[in-house]
Amino acid sequence: MTRGENDVLRLDEVDVMYEGVITATRRVDMAVGEGEIVVLLGANGAGKSSLLRAVSGLLTARRGAVTHGSIHFLGRDVTHAAPEALVARGLAQCLEGRRIFGSLTVDENLRLGGYARPRRTVPRELERMYAMFPPLAGRRSTPGGLLSGGEQQMLAVARALMAAPQLLLLDEPSLGLAPLVVDAIRDVIAEIRGAGAAVLLVEQNAGLALDVADRGYVLDAGEVVLHGTVDALRSDGRVADAYLAAPTAAHSIGGEIVDPARTAPWR
């Protein structure tokens, strides 16, 4: 792949391994440009979340997890950087499952997200988050655990944005949400790009992902098997069959349950 001068994130031949035996990703080359939204598509177990954790540094301190190859963020090699160092440099991740602090209020959750910012800027950023996520504005004093699923997802994204990231990693932001809330999340992702941040998005809802992204990569068994613009991906019959066609029930082959998306003819 050609190296872009405006790449915010660059991965070169990245392998993620657990316990020296289980290989989650293999020789992944990938880039996210300035102001871009890039989506990672792939079935469960394809290595998408492992790749995000390698980028954000969450694998660095995990016992038995190793990242090979190189990861560059804003021109610096951050392959083995600690998560807190990456946050300070402008990278934030919104993990799958929201991971908000249920006993803390909405306001307290957001303030924690802005812990690395100059204190004088926090009130202004809080108001910006409440303007971006209106349902949270009326629930500032509500414990996070009492919010609806959609509100919790908005809070998780808003908390990540409080760090003013130049790159935001989003892992399954629409998971388990009602269709109307998914529409709101779609709008929020587009607004994030409008605010100047690049986004690397992992999303099982391929329709949503391809609606908001500029480019995408398809991972299968830890390898990039396809990449291109969203228009190119939409027109590829393999992507359409695996991710955009009407759901097909899993079926049994020789007693083993087979997910149709895992048997897509990528090669």
Residue, then its C-alpha position, 0 to 999 in steps of 0.5 A: m500500500t502507498r504511504g499517505e502523507n496525511d495518514v493519522l494511523r498506519l499499520d504495517e504487517v501487524d500480527v496479534m498473538y495470544e500466548g504465542v499460539i493463537t494468531a488473531t491477525r496476520r500481516v495486516d496493512m491498513a491506514v486511516g487518513e486525516g478526517e477519514i472514517v474507515v470501517l473494519l468488516g468481518a465475522n465474529g472472531a475475524g480479529k477486528s477487536s484484537l486489532l483495535r486493542a493493539v492500536s490503542g495499546l490495551l494489548t501492551a500490558r496484557r500478559g501473553a499478548v504480543t503485537h508484531g509489525s509496526i503501528h504508527f500514529l501521527g508519524r510516531d511508532v507506537t507499536h508498544a506504547a501504553p494506553e495512557a501515552l496514546v490518550a495523551r497523544g490524541l487517540a481514544q477508544c470506545l470499547e464494545g459493551r460501553r464500559i461506562f461507570g454505572s455508579l457515577t453520574v453522566d457529568e462525572n463520567l464525562r469529566l473522567g474522559g477529559y482528565a488529560r485536558p487542561r482543566r480550564t477547557v473541561p467546562r467548554e467541552l462538557e457543553r459541547m458534548y451535551a450539544m452533540f448528545p441532547p438526550l444526555a443534557g437533561r440527565r447530567s446528574t443521573p447515574g450512568g447505570l440508570l440510562s437506557g442502552g442508547e443513552q449509555q452508548m452516547l455517554a461512552v462515545a461522548r466520554a471518549l470525545m472528551a479527550a479531544p482525540q485526533l483518532l477515535l476507535l469505535d468498537e460495535p457502537s450500534l450493538g444491541l440498540a433499537p433501530l431509531v437509536v442506531d439512526a442517532i448513532r449514525d448521525v453522531i459518527a458523521e458529526i465526529r468527522g465534522a468535528g475534525a477527528a478521524v474514525l476507525l470503526v468496527e461494526q457488524n451492521a454493515g449497512l450503517a458502517l458503509d453509510v458513514a465510512d469513506r473506505g473499508y477493509v474486510l478481515d477474514a481469519g485475521e487477514v485483510v482479504l479486501h479493501g477499497t472505497v465504500d462504493a467499491l465494497r458495496s458493488d463487490g458481490r462477496v461483500a453484498d452476500a456476506y454482509l448486506a443480503a437478507p440474513t440467512a440462518a446458520h446451518s449444520i455441516g457434519g454436526e458443526i454450526v456454520d455461520p454463512a458470513r464465515t464461509a464467504p468466498w474471499r479467496 
